[in-house]
């Protein structure tokens, strides 16, 4: 018998597996404001290593949440932006922000980071 919250059969567990990975919610939030370059994402997510950022972006791209665009310029330019599937996560991010404002004190918010 499969557990009730197995990510292969439970949509809540499957979504939590994606959005619950460290840095994912912050990356989706940052990309909600428009396309960003790798260095911009690295700067906005203070504490993330380049390796971790690259890995998270690859996973989000493979899930169809983020699209990577390369431009044939000199020097080469790469930007990341949300797909329609990624934009569909924004109400979840907004709900997380509202919860944080309403239920988490400033000290708790800082400690959680």
PyMOL commands that set and color helices and strands:
alter all, ss='L'
color gray80, all
select helices_A, chain A and resi 11-19+24-31+38-44+50-62+84-87+90-103+106-112
alter helices_A, ss='H'
color red, helices_A
select strands_A, chain A and resi 36-37+66-71+77-82
alter strands_A, ss='S'
color yellow, strands_A
deselect
rebuild
show_as cartoon
